[in-house]
Amino acid sequence: MATLSGTYLTKVFEGPYKDIGKWAKTMDDYVKSKGKIIKKLYFSYTTCPKCAKAYGKNYMVLFAQID
């Protein structure tokens, strides 16, 4: 477990890890549409690889620490 301090915007994506660049760009556009700037960007899978295979979904949450 981890504790994040600060202010964040989050967005959930689904798909393979190879799409991470596309998701980062989408997140950047989303944050800019809110009039904010990304200070740091964190990525976290919601399930382990074995569970993702069992459920057939591979969700990832992007956390954008904003200024």
Beta strands, then each sheet from edge to edge (+ up, - down):
strand 1: 8-14
strand 2: 38-45
strand 3: 59-66
sheet 1: 1+ 3- 2+
end
